[in-house]
């Protein structure tokens, strides 16, 4: 009798589930592209078309980069009810992400039978450098608090290439700027007056060598530099300067010439999306040759690299000094936050003491690198990966307000 009752309930359960052809429907709402290192929000709209309460298990097939094989949701829907399921993903590398099927397993209250639905098809998304935080850093562009107190804004009148006006010659004017055609027409001396160029060229240079492959909270230093480059390029264009990028390792591989046009951010974003390392030692002599040949106008060069020791800097210092003769060079490199863990750790044996001393030595060398660069007129930013973007933007705004480029 119990067996007959069980069989009868099973038949009822199957009939309820399979009588309705499309008992469960769903739609997956994905962004146009993913933002690297940020929380990307994704929404699933699930609708119950059955005439009874449905118990549903959703299994989402995430891209393999996330390494999640049990990403599922349990929910109950009343008849004809629509419910939104929201979750977020934080990708840690740029590239192509493929979302698989959205699988739903529906049950009645009896839960004796299950019907499977494939509700959303496969879709590919590209993961670009962090663009979701651009608006956050836009605020810094017009926020005076990012410039240190006591910083003097300078407007320099010089002989740059930006023409301002033709005016009458007065005592003290530079006679080299005499405009002879205007003088002949007006029968009095006329000169060309120039003003400091408003649109200065700023190039973000990314070192793709193996020194940039260290990881911090799942992201490599290269990806932190890429994200910071996108954010600072956006700020540069908002400040009416020209933004450009180039990357190097053994040779030049990616370059976007500094311009101030509407499509510039799109060009920069596409170039940054393609940047990958070849895990080789970076050739700074090649960088010097590239800059000398490609960048003729005095520019601000923001170099994202990493120097762990003073000896490592000294090998590249001659090339940085050569670049600094014709350009304003800003070297951005990273603090090793793992060293603080060793220093603050309680020493229980001789090995712990030795580790702490070595860690302090490496931290001290980082400060020596800053002083060594300063000695030769090279600007620097020593920062943690987490604060990289904000500190670099702040330094750029400070240099601009002081009229150093």
SERO-207963 format. One record per residue (C-alpha): x, y, z; residue number from 1. Coordinates in nm, 2 decimals. Example, Ala and Ser with C-alpha at 12.3 -4.5 7.8 and 13.67 -1.06 7.14 Angstrom:
2
<r u="1.23" v="-0.45" w="0.78" nr="1"/>
<r u="1.37" v="-0.11" w="0.71" nr="2"/>
END
This chain:
405
<r u="0.00" v="0.00" w="0.00" nr="1"/>
<r u="0.28" v="0.24" w="0.09" nr="2"/>
<r u="0.46" v="0.15" w="-0.24" nr="3"/>
<r u="0.14" v="0.22" w="-0.44" nr="4"/>
<r u="0.09" v="0.55" w="-0.26" nr="5"/>
<r u="0.46" v="0.65" w="-0.34" nr="6"/>
<r u="0.41" v="0.56" w="-0.70" nr="7"/>
<r u="0.09" v="0.76" w="-0.72" nr="8"/>
<r u="0.26" v="1.06" w="-0.57" nr="9"/>
<r u="0.55" v="1.03" w="-0.81" nr="10"/>
<r u="0.31" v="1.02" w="-1.11" nr="11"/>
<r u="0.14" v="1.33" w="-0.98" nr="12"/>
<r u="0.47" v="1.51" w="-0.92" nr="13"/>
<r u="0.59" v="1.42" w="-1.28" nr="14"/>
<r u="0.26" v="1.53" w="-1.42" nr="15"/>
<r u="0.27" v="1.87" w="-1.25" nr="16"/>
<r u="0.63" v="1.93" w="-1.36" nr="17"/>
<r u="0.60" v="1.82" w="-1.72" nr="18"/>
<r u="0.25" v="1.93" w="-1.81" nr="19"/>
<r u="0.38" v="2.29" w="-1.85" nr="20"/>
<r u="0.63" v="2.30" w="-2.13" nr="21"/>
<r u="0.82" v="2.61" w="-2.01" nr="22"/>
<r u="0.75" v="2.62" w="-1.64" nr="23"/>
<r u="1.06" v="2.82" w="-1.56" nr="24"/>
<r u="1.21" v="3.11" w="-1.76" nr="25"/>
<r u="1.51" v="3.33" w="-1.68" nr="26"/>
<r u="1.71" v="3.61" w="-1.83" nr="27"/>
<r u="2.08" v="3.69" w="-1.75" nr="28"/>
<r u="2.18" v="4.05" w="-1.75" nr="29"/>
<r u="2.55" v="4.10" w="-1.80" nr="30"/>
<r u="2.75" v="4.42" w="-1.84" nr="31"/>
<r u="2.89" v="4.50" w="-2.19" nr="32"/>
<r u="3.24" v="4.43" w="-2.05" nr="33"/>
<r u="3.40" v="4.34" w="-1.72" nr="34"/>
<r u="3.61" v="4.57" w="-1.51" nr="35"/>
<r u="3.94" v="4.42" w="-1.39" nr="36"/>
<r u="3.98" v="4.42" w="-1.01" nr="37"/>
<r u="3.63" v="4.56" w="-0.95" nr="38"/>
<r u="3.30" v="4.42" w="-0.83" nr="39"/>
<r u="3.09" v="4.36" w="-1.15" nr="40"/>
<r u="2.72" v="4.32" w="-1.08" nr="41"/>
<r u="2.52" v="4.05" w="-1.26" nr="42"/>
<r u="2.14" v="4.00" w="-1.23" nr="43"/>
<r u="1.93" v="3.69" w="-1.30" nr="44"/>
<r u="1.55" v="3.74" w="-1.34" nr="45"/>
<r u="1.37" v="3.41" w="-1.27" nr="46"/>
<r u="1.00" v="3.36" w="-1.34" nr="47"/>
<r u="0.78" v="3.07" w="-1.22" nr="48"/>
<r u="0.51" v="3.00" w="-1.48" nr="49"/>
<r u="0.37" v="2.70" w="-1.29" nr="50"/>
<r u="0.04" v="2.72" w="-1.11" nr="51"/>
<r u="0.20" v="2.60" w="-0.79" nr="52"/>
<r u="0.49" v="2.70" w="-0.57" nr="53"/>
<r u="0.82" v="2.59" w="-0.73" nr="54"/>
<r u="1.14" v="2.51" w="-0.55" nr="55"/>
<r u="1.43" v="2.59" w="-0.78" nr="56"/>
<r u="1.81" v="2.53" w="-0.77" nr="57"/>
<r u="2.00" v="2.75" w="-1.00" nr="58"/>
<r u="2.35" v="2.64" w="-1.11" nr="59"/>
<r u="2.55" v="2.92" w="-1.29" nr="60"/>
<r u="2.84" v="2.81" w="-1.51" nr="61"/>
<r u="3.10" v="3.08" w="-1.44" nr="62"/>
<r u="3.41" v="3.14" w="-1.66" nr="63"/>
<r u="3.69" v="2.91" w="-1.57" nr="64"/>
<r u="3.91" v="3.20" w="-1.45" nr="65"/>
<r u="3.70" v="3.21" w="-1.13" nr="66"/>
<r u="3.75" v="2.84" w="-1.05" nr="67"/>
<r u="3.40" v="2.80" w="-0.90" nr="68"/>
<r u="3.22" v="2.47" w="-0.99" nr="69"/>
<r u="2.95" v="2.49" w="-0.72" nr="70"/>
<r u="2.81" v="2.84" w="-0.77" nr="71"/>
<r u="2.44" v="2.78" w="-0.71" nr="72"/>
<r u="2.13" v="2.94" w="-0.55" nr="73"/>
<r u="1.83" v="2.79" w="-0.38" nr="74"/>
<r u="1.50" v="2.98" w="-0.41" nr="75"/>
<r u="1.12" v="2.93" w="-0.39" nr="76"/>
<r u="0.88" v="3.11" w="-0.62" nr="77"/>
<r u="0.51" v="3.13" w="-0.58" nr="78"/>
<r u="0.30" v="3.08" w="-0.89" nr="79"/>
<r u="0.36" v="3.34" w="-1.16" nr="80"/>
<r u="0.62" v="3.51" w="-0.93" nr="81"/>
<r u="0.93" v="3.69" w="-1.07" nr="82"/>
<r u="1.24" v="3.71" w="-0.86" nr="83"/>
<r u="1.57" v="3.88" w="-0.92" nr="84"/>
<r u="1.89" v="3.71" w="-0.81" nr="85"/>
<r u="2.19" v="3.94" w="-0.79" nr="86"/>
<r u="2.56" v="3.85" w="-0.74" nr="87"/>
<r u="2.89" v="4.01" w="-0.83" nr="88"/>
<r u="3.22" v="3.89" w="-0.97" nr="89"/>
<r u="3.57" v="4.03" w="-0.92" nr="90"/>
<r u="3.80" v="3.93" w="-1.21" nr="91"/>
<r u="4.17" v="3.94" w="-1.14" nr="92"/>
<r u="4.31" v="3.93" w="-1.49" nr="93"/>
<r u="4.23" v="4.09" w="-1.83" nr="94"/>
<r u="4.12" v="3.87" w="-2.12" nr="95"/>
<r u="3.82" v="3.68" w="-2.25" nr="96"/>
<r u="3.56" v="3.54" w="-2.01" nr="97"/>
<r u="3.31" v="3.28" w="-2.13" nr="98"/>
<r u="2.99" v="3.24" w="-1.93" nr="99"/>
<r u="2.83" v="2.90" w="-1.97" nr="100"/>
<r u="2.47" v="2.79" w="-1.94" nr="101"/>
<r u="2.23" v="2.89" w="-1.66" nr="102"/>
<r u="2.09" v="2.56" w="-1.54" nr="103"/>
<r u="1.77" v="2.54" w="-1.33" nr="104"/>
<r u="1.63" v="2.23" w="-1.15" nr="105"/>
<r u="1.26" v="2.26" w="-1.06" nr="106"/>
<r u="1.07" v="2.07" w="-0.80" nr="107"/>
<r u="0.72" v="2.07" w="-0.65" nr="108"/>
<r u="0.66" v="2.06" w="-0.28" nr="109"/>
<r u="0.68" v="1.68" w="-0.29" nr="110"/>
<r u="1.03" v="1.69" w="-0.44" nr="111"/>
<r u="1.00" v="1.34" w="-0.58" nr="112"/>
<r u="1.09" v="1.44" w="-0.93" nr="113"/>
<r u="1.30" v="1.71" w="-1.09" nr="114"/>
<r u="1.29" v="1.89" w="-1.42" nr="115"/>
<r u="1.60" v="2.05" w="-1.57" nr="116"/>
<r u="1.59" v="2.37" w="-1.77" nr="117"/>
<r u="1.87" v="2.54" w="-1.96" nr="118"/>
<r u="1.77" v="2.90" w="-1.93" nr="119"/>
<r u="2.06" v="3.12" w="-2.06" nr="120"/>
<r u="2.31" v="3.04" w="-2.33" nr="121"/>
<r u="2.68" v="3.08" w="-2.34" nr="122"/>
<r u="2.82" v="3.43" w="-2.38" nr="123"/>
<r u="3.17" v="3.58" w="-2.40" nr="124"/>
<r u="3.27" v="3.90" w="-2.23" nr="125"/>
<r u="3.60" v="4.09" w="-2.25" nr="126"/>
<r u="3.76" v="4.20" w="-1.92" nr="127"/>
<r u="3.91" v="4.55" w="-1.96" nr="128"/>
<r u="4.13" v="4.75" w="-1.72" nr="129"/>
<r u="3.94" v="4.90" w="-1.43" nr="130"/>
<r u="3.69" v="5.15" w="-1.57" nr="131"/>
<r u="3.43" v="5.14" w="-1.30" nr="132"/>
<r u="3.64" v="5.36" w="-1.07" nr="133"/>
<r u="3.70" v="5.63" w="-1.33" nr="134"/>
<r u="3.42" v="5.85" w="-1.20" nr="135"/>
<r u="3.55" v="5.82" w="-0.85" nr="136"/>
<r u="3.89" v="5.96" w="-0.96" nr="137"/>
<r u="3.72" v="6.23" w="-1.17" nr="138"/>
<r u="3.64" v="6.40" w="-0.85" nr="139"/>
<r u="4.01" v="6.45" w="-0.77" nr="140"/>
<r u="4.06" v="6.64" w="-1.10" nr="141"/>
<r u="3.87" v="6.94" w="-0.97" nr="142"/>
<r u="3.93" v="6.89" w="-0.60" nr="143"/>
<r u="4.19" v="7.14" w="-0.47" nr="144"/>
<r u="4.25" v="6.93" w="-0.16" nr="145"/>
<r u="4.47" v="6.69" w="-0.35" nr="146"/>
<r u="4.73" v="6.96" w="-0.39" nr="147"/>
<r u="4.95" v="7.01" w="-0.09" nr="148"/>
<r u="4.91" v="7.33" w="0.11" nr="149"/>
<r u="5.17" v="7.59" w="0.02" nr="150"/>
<r u="5.19" v="7.48" w="-0.34" nr="151"/>
<r u="5.21" v="7.78" w="-0.57" nr="152"/>
<r u="5.03" v="7.78" w="-0.90" nr="153"/>
<r u="5.25" v="7.92" w="-1.17" nr="154"/>
<r u="5.15" v="8.06" w="-1.51" nr="155"/>
<r u="5.46" v="8.09" w="-1.72" nr="156"/>
<r u="5.49" v="8.32" w="-2.02" nr="157"/>
<r u="5.74" v="8.17" w="-2.25" nr="158"/>
<r u="5.84" v="8.09" w="-2.60" nr="159"/>
<r u="5.65" v="7.77" w="-2.65" nr="160"/>
<r u="5.47" v="7.68" w="-2.97" nr="161"/>
<r u="5.12" v="7.81" w="-2.86" nr="162"/>
<r u="5.06" v="8.15" w="-3.03" nr="163"/>
<r u="4.86" v="8.40" w="-2.83" nr="164"/>
<r u="4.85" v="8.74" w="-3.02" nr="165"/>
<r u="5.04" v="9.00" w="-3.22" nr="166"/>
<r u="5.10" v="9.32" w="-3.02" nr="167"/>
<r u="5.30" v="9.64" w="-3.04" nr="168"/>
<r u="5.66" v="9.62" w="-2.94" nr="169"/>
<r u="5.75" v="9.78" w="-2.60" nr="170"/>
<r u="6.08" v="9.81" w="-2.43" nr="171"/>
<r u="6.19" v="9.48" w="-2.28" nr="172"/>
<r u="6.02" v="9.25" w="-2.53" nr="173"/>
<r u="6.22" v="8.98" w="-2.70" nr="174"/>
<r u="6.33" v="9.12" w="-3.04" nr="175"/>
<r u="6.36" v="8.76" w="-3.17" nr="176"/>
<r u="5.98" v="8.75" w="-3.19" nr="177"/>
<r u="5.94" v="9.05" w="-3.42" nr="178"/>
<r u="5.68" v="8.99" w="-3.68" nr="179"/>
<r u="5.82" v="9.17" w="-3.99" nr="180"/>
<r u="5.50" v="9.14" w="-4.20" nr="181"/>
<r u="5.28" v="9.29" w="-3.94" nr="182"/>
<r u="5.55" v="9.56" w="-3.88" nr="183"/>
<r u="5.55" v="9.65" w="-4.26" nr="184"/>
<r u="5.17" v="9.68" w="-4.26" nr="185"/>
<r u="5.14" v="9.90" w="-3.95" nr="186"/>
<r u="5.46" v="10.11" w="-3.99" nr="187"/>
<r u="5.56" v="10.03" w="-3.63" nr="188"/>
<r u="5.73" v="9.74" w="-3.46" nr="189"/>
<r u="5.50" v="9.44" w="-3.39" nr="190"/>
<r u="5.59" v="9.12" w="-3.21" nr="191"/>
<r u="5.44" v="8.77" w="-3.17" nr="192"/>
<r u="5.34" v="8.69" w="-2.82" nr="193"/>
<r u="5.34" v="8.33" w="-2.71" nr="194"/>
<r u="5.20" v="8.17" w="-2.39" nr="195"/>
<r u="5.28" v="7.85" w="-2.21" nr="196"/>
<r u="5.11" v="7.56" w="-2.38" nr="197"/>
<r u="4.79" v="7.45" w="-2.22" nr="198"/>
<r u="4.79" v="7.10" w="-2.36" nr="199"/>
<r u="5.11" v="6.93" w="-2.24" nr="200"/>
<r u="5.19" v="6.57" w="-2.35" nr="201"/>
<r u="5.18" v="6.31" w="-2.07" nr="202"/>
<r u="5.29" v="5.95" w="-2.15" nr="203"/>
<r u="5.23" v="5.66" w="-1.91" nr="204"/>
<r u="5.51" v="5.41" w="-1.96" nr="205"/>
<r u="5.44" v="5.05" w="-1.84" nr="206"/>
<r u="5.73" v="4.81" w="-1.77" nr="207"/>
<r u="5.61" v="4.46" w="-1.87" nr="208"/>
<r u="5.92" v="4.28" w="-1.74" nr="209"/>
<r u="5.92" v="4.00" w="-1.48" nr="210"/>
<r u="5.96" v="4.24" w="-1.19" nr="211"/>
<r u="5.60" v="4.35" w="-1.25" nr="212"/>
<r u="5.46" v="4.00" w="-1.20" nr="213"/>
<r u="5.45" v="4.01" w="-0.82" nr="214"/>
<r u="5.10" v="3.97" w="-0.69" nr="215"/>
<r u="4.91" v="4.17" w="-0.43" nr="216"/>
<r u="4.56" v="4.06" w="-0.33" nr="217"/>
<r u="4.52" v="3.85" w="-0.64" nr="218"/>
<r u="4.63" v="4.12" w="-0.90" nr="219"/>
<r u="4.98" v="4.14" w="-1.04" nr="220"/>
<r u="5.17" v="4.47" w="-1.02" nr="221"/>
<r u="5.13" v="4.49" w="-1.40" nr="222"/>
<r u="4.75" v="4.49" w="-1.37" nr="223"/>
<r u="4.77" v="4.76" w="-1.10" nr="224"/>
<r u="4.98" v="4.97" w="-1.33" nr="225"/>
<r u="4.74" v="4.91" w="-1.62" nr="226"/>
<r u="4.44" v="5.01" w="-1.41" nr="227"/>
<r u="4.62" v="5.32" w="-1.28" nr="228"/>
<r u="4.72" v="5.42" w="-1.64" nr="229"/>
<r u="4.36" v="5.41" w="-1.75" nr="230"/>
<r u="4.24" v="5.63" w="-1.46" nr="231"/>
<r u="4.52" v="5.88" w="-1.49" nr="232"/>
<r u="4.48" v="5.91" w="-1.86" nr="233"/>
<r u="4.11" v="6.00" w="-1.80" nr="234"/>
<r u="4.22" v="6.27" w="-1.55" nr="235"/>
<r u="4.49" v="6.40" w="-1.79" nr="236"/>
<r u="4.23" v="6.45" w="-2.07" nr="237"/>
<r u="3.99" v="6.62" w="-1.83" nr="238"/>
<r u="4.27" v="6.86" w="-1.74" nr="239"/>
<r u="4.30" v="6.95" w="-2.11" nr="240"/>
<r u="4.64" v="6.77" w="-2.15" nr="241"/>
<r u="4.73" v="6.51" w="-2.41" nr="242"/>
<r u="4.74" v="6.15" w="-2.29" nr="243"/>
<r u="4.94" v="5.87" w="-2.44" nr="244"/>
<r u="5.08" v="5.54" w="-2.34" nr="245"/>
<r u="5.36" v="5.30" w="-2.43" nr="246"/>
<r u="5.48" v="4.97" w="-2.29" nr="247"/>
<r u="5.81" v="4.79" w="-2.32" nr="248"/>
<r u="6.01" v="4.49" w="-2.21" nr="249"/>
<r u="6.28" v="4.38" w="-2.45" nr="250"/>
<r u="6.14" v="4.62" w="-2.71" nr="251"/>
<r u="5.85" v="4.86" w="-2.77" nr="252"/>
<r u="5.52" v="4.67" w="-2.83" nr="253"/>
<r u="5.23" v="4.90" w="-2.75" nr="254"/>
<r u="5.21" v="5.27" w="-2.82" nr="255"/>
<r u="4.93" v="5.53" w="-2.84" nr="256"/>
<r u="5.06" v="5.87" w="-2.94" nr="257"/>
<r u="4.96" v="6.15" w="-2.69" nr="258"/>
<r u="4.66" v="6.33" w="-2.83" nr="259"/>
<r u="4.35" v="6.52" w="-2.69" nr="260"/>
<r u="4.06" v="6.38" w="-2.89" nr="261"/>
<r u="3.73" v="6.23" w="-2.82" nr="262"/>
<r u="3.83" v="5.88" w="-2.91" nr="263"/>
<r u="4.16" v="5.88" w="-2.71" nr="264"/>
<r u="4.02" v="5.70" w="-2.41" nr="265"/>
<r u="3.88" v="5.42" w="-2.63" nr="266"/>
<r u="4.22" v="5.38" w="-2.80" nr="267"/>
<r u="4.40" v="5.37" w="-2.47" nr="268"/>
<r u="4.16" v="5.12" w="-2.32" nr="269"/>
<r u="4.20" v="4.88" w="-2.62" nr="270"/>
<r u="4.58" v="4.91" w="-2.60" nr="271"/>
<r u="4.58" v="4.84" w="-2.23" nr="272"/>
<r u="4.35" v="4.54" w="-2.27" nr="273"/>
<r u="4.62" v="4.37" w="-2.50" nr="274"/>
<r u="4.92" v="4.43" w="-2.27" nr="275"/>
<r u="5.08" v="4.11" w="-2.15" nr="276"/>
<r u="5.42" v="4.03" w="-2.01" nr="277"/>
<r u="5.69" v="3.80" w="-2.16" nr="278"/>
<r u="5.86" v="3.75" w="-1.82" nr="279"/>
<r u="6.19" v="3.88" w="-1.95" nr="280"/>
<r u="6.43" v="4.14" w="-1.81" nr="281"/>
<r u="6.33" v="4.49" w="-1.91" nr="282"/>
<r u="6.57" v="4.67" w="-2.14" nr="283"/>
<r u="6.58" v="5.04" w="-2.03" nr="284"/>
<r u="6.83" v="5.12" w="-2.31" nr="285"/>
<r u="6.56" v="5.02" w="-2.56" nr="286"/>
<r u="6.31" v="5.25" w="-2.37" nr="287"/>
<r u="6.55" v="5.55" w="-2.40" nr="288"/>
<r u="6.59" v="5.48" w="-2.78" nr="289"/>
<r u="6.21" v="5.46" w="-2.82" nr="290"/>
<r u="6.14" v="5.78" w="-2.63" nr="291"/>
<r u="6.42" v="5.97" w="-2.81" nr="292"/>
<r u="6.29" v="5.87" w="-3.15" nr="293"/>
<r u="5.91" v="5.89" w="-3.09" nr="294"/>
<r u="5.87" v="6.17" w="-2.84" nr="295"/>
<r u="6.03" v="6.49" w="-2.96" nr="296"/>
<r u="5.84" v="6.74" w="-2.75" nr="297"/>
<r u="5.92" v="6.79" w="-2.38" nr="298"/>
<r u="5.67" v="6.57" w="-2.19" nr="299"/>
<r u="5.58" v="6.42" w="-1.86" nr="300"/>
<r u="5.69" v="6.06" w="-1.86" nr="301"/>
<r u="5.51" v="5.85" w="-1.59" nr="302"/>
<r u="5.71" v="5.53" w="-1.56" nr="303"/>
<r u="5.54" v="5.24" w="-1.38" nr="304"/>
<r u="5.82" v="4.99" w="-1.28" nr="305"/>
<r u="5.95" v="4.82" w="-0.97" nr="306"/>
<r u="6.29" v="4.84" w="-0.81" nr="307"/>
<r u="6.35" v="4.62" w="-0.51" nr="308"/>
<r u="6.71" v="4.71" w="-0.44" nr="309"/>
<r u="6.94" v="5.01" w="-0.49" nr="310"/>
<r u="7.17" v="4.80" w="-0.71" nr="311"/>
<r u="6.86" v="4.73" w="-0.94" nr="312"/>
<r u="6.81" v="5.10" w="-0.97" nr="313"/>
<r u="7.17" v="5.18" w="-1.04" nr="314"/>
<r u="7.18" v="4.95" w="-1.34" nr="315"/>
<r u="6.90" v="5.16" w="-1.50" nr="316"/>
<r u="6.98" v="5.50" w="-1.36" nr="317"/>
<r u="7.20" v="5.62" w="-1.65" nr="318"/>
<r u="6.90" v="5.57" w="-1.89" nr="319"/>
<r u="6.66" v="5.75" w="-1.65" nr="320"/>
<r u="6.90" v="6.04" w="-1.62" nr="321"/>
<r u="6.93" v="6.06" w="-2.00" nr="322"/>
<r u="6.55" v="6.07" w="-2.02" nr="323"/>
<r u="6.54" v="6.34" w="-1.76" nr="324"/>
<r u="6.75" v="6.58" w="-1.97" nr="325"/>
<r u="6.47" v="6.63" w="-2.22" nr="326"/>
<r u="6.16" v="6.53" w="-2.02" nr="327"/>
<r u="6.02" v="6.55" w="-1.67" nr="328"/>
<r u="6.04" v="6.19" w="-1.55" nr="329"/>
<r u="5.81" v="6.05" w="-1.27" nr="330"/>
<r u="5.91" v="5.70" w="-1.16" nr="331"/>
<r u="5.62" v="5.51" w="-0.98" nr="332"/>
<r u="5.73" v="5.20" w="-0.79" nr="333"/>
<r u="5.59" v="4.98" w="-0.52" nr="334"/>
<r u="5.63" v="4.92" w="-0.15" nr="335"/>
<r u="5.65" v="4.55" w="-0.06" nr="336"/>
<r u="5.37" v="4.53" w="0.20" nr="337"/>
<r u="5.47" v="4.17" w="0.29" nr="338"/>
<r u="5.78" v="4.31" w="0.45" nr="339"/>
<r u="5.58" v="4.48" w="0.72" nr="340"/>
<r u="5.43" v="4.15" w="0.82" nr="341"/>
<r u="5.78" v="4.02" w="0.89" nr="342"/>
<r u="5.89" v="4.33" w="1.07" nr="343"/>
<r u="5.58" v="4.34" w="1.30" nr="344"/>
<r u="5.59" v="3.97" w="1.37" nr="345"/>
<r u="5.70" v="3.87" w="1.72" nr="346"/>
<r u="6.04" v="3.71" w="1.70" nr="347"/>
<r u="6.06" v="3.38" w="1.87" nr="348"/>
<r u="6.39" v="3.25" w="1.75" nr="349"/>
<r u="6.71" v="3.36" w="1.57" nr="350"/>
<r u="6.56" v="3.29" w="1.23" nr="351"/>
<r u="6.27" v="3.54" w="1.30" nr="352"/>
<r u="6.52" v="3.80" w="1.41" nr="353"/>
<r u="6.72" v="3.75" w="1.09" nr="354"/>
<r u="6.41" v="3.77" w="0.87" nr="355"/>
<r u="6.30" v="4.10" w="1.04" nr="356"/>
<r u="6.65" v="4.26" w="1.00" nr="357"/>
<r u="6.65" v="4.17" w="0.63" nr="358"/>
<r u="6.30" v="4.30" w="0.58" nr="359"/>
<r u="6.40" v="4.63" w="0.74" nr="360"/>
<r u="6.70" v="4.65" w="0.51" nr="361"/>
<r u="6.48" v="4.61" w="0.20" nr="362"/>
<r u="6.24" v="4.88" w="0.33" nr="363"/>
<r u="6.53" v="5.12" w="0.39" nr="364"/>
<r u="6.66" v="5.06" w="0.04" nr="365"/>
<r u="6.33" v="5.16" w="-0.10" nr="366"/>
<r u="6.37" v="5.50" w="0.07" nr="367"/>
<r u="6.73" v="5.52" w="-0.06" nr="368"/>
<r u="6.59" v="5.48" w="-0.41" nr="369"/>
<r u="6.36" v="5.78" w="-0.36" nr="370"/>
<r u="6.66" v="5.99" w="-0.24" nr="371"/>
<r u="6.88" v="5.87" w="-0.53" nr="372"/>
<r u="6.62" v="5.97" w="-0.79" nr="373"/>
<r u="6.57" v="6.30" w="-0.62" nr="374"/>
<r u="6.94" v="6.37" w="-0.64" nr="375"/>
<r u="6.92" v="6.37" w="-1.02" nr="376"/>
<r u="6.60" v="6.57" w="-1.05" nr="377"/>
<r u="6.38" v="6.27" w="-1.11" nr="378"/>
<r u="6.04" v="6.27" w="-0.95" nr="379"/>
<r u="5.91" v="5.96" w="-0.77" nr="380"/>
<r u="5.61" v="5.80" w="-0.61" nr="381"/>
<r u="5.67" v="5.51" w="-0.36" nr="382"/>
<r u="5.33" v="5.36" w="-0.29" nr="383"/>
<r u="5.14" v="5.05" w="-0.21" nr="384"/>
<r u="4.96" v="4.87" w="-0.49" nr="385"/>
<r u="4.62" v="4.95" w="-0.33" nr="386"/>
<r u="4.70" v="5.33" w="-0.32" nr="387"/>
<r u="4.87" v="5.34" w="-0.66" nr="388"/>
<r u="4.60" v="5.52" w="-0.86" nr="389"/>
<r u="4.52" v="5.78" w="-0.61" nr="390"/>
<r u="4.88" v="5.87" w="-0.53" nr="391"/>
<r u="4.98" v="5.89" w="-0.89" nr="392"/>
<r u="4.69" v="6.12" w="-0.98" nr="393"/>
<r u="4.78" v="6.34" w="-0.68" nr="394"/>
<r u="5.14" v="6.36" w="-0.79" nr="395"/>
<r u="5.04" v="6.45" w="-1.15" nr="396"/>
<r u="4.81" v="6.73" w="-1.03" nr="397"/>
<r u="5.08" v="6.86" w="-0.80" nr="398"/>
<r u="5.34" v="6.88" w="-1.07" nr="399"/>
<r u="5.09" v="7.05" w="-1.30" nr="400"/>
<r u="4.99" v="7.31" w="-1.05" nr="401"/>
<r u="5.36" v="7.39" w="-0.99" nr="402"/>
<r u="5.41" v="7.44" w="-1.36" nr="403"/>
<r u="5.70" v="7.19" w="-1.38" nr="404"/>
<r u="5.60" v="7.07" w="-1.73" nr="405"/>
END
